[in-house]
């Protein structure tokens, strides 16, 4: 999902798109549906890095999605739910808004805690709340597709906020998937050797101790690569007979969710 910063949006989005986005934000606010603006709008505010705009990312709790879709449908917009486990869309002509209530791998589900550390900011002249950096790091850290890798976004967020991040919260968000966070922390020290102090020593020590202590290797024959890429680890599932970490008891996705998500690989 990509959407530009307010400045980029003003430059690149045509008047129809702008009016659509503004109306959507005002309608959600007026209906008292809790939401957060993410994507490149939030990323630009948090890091200063601006990107071109193609859509608008709005994050909602799963329990609020039906109400939001009903609202937009009543306003005459076309709505659909292409990926029932994480993403709905609102369309107006060739423009669209992504309503995200989880992540493609089912890990970064939007819950009440997303709304704890938000900041208010103007997007296209509308005062909204932005996704907090901790949740952006959490959700972006798993995006490691062949055609899209959000690791640079993760590192830019860490560089911007450093020790001011709620690191306890970040560790809690990653939970048993702490190795994904650890990998980005290692890369951060490689990319920014003069900024290694940005990550608190206790965080590095804690993850390093976990890494050393987590021996011997577990006997469960599960491939967690599918949490990083929906395509690049399919061979491991189909040919090597690894269990798919997206499916319970490890993950949250159903086989039907995965079937729909896999079928869209060629549509990117």
Secondary structure, 3 states (H helix, E strand, C coil): CCCCCHHHHHHHCCHHHHHHHHHHHHHHHHCCCCCEECHHHHHHHHHCCCCCCCCEEEECCHHHHHHHHHHHHHCCCEEEEEECCCEEEEEECCEEEEEECCCCCCCCCCCHHHHCCCEEEEECCEEEEECCHHHHHHHHCCCECCCCECHHHHHHHHHHHHHHCCHHHHHHHHHHHHHHHHHHHHHHHHHCHHHHHHCCHHHHHHHHHHHHHCCCCCCCCEECHHHCCCCCCHHHHHCCCCEECCECCCCCECHHHHHHHHHCHHHC
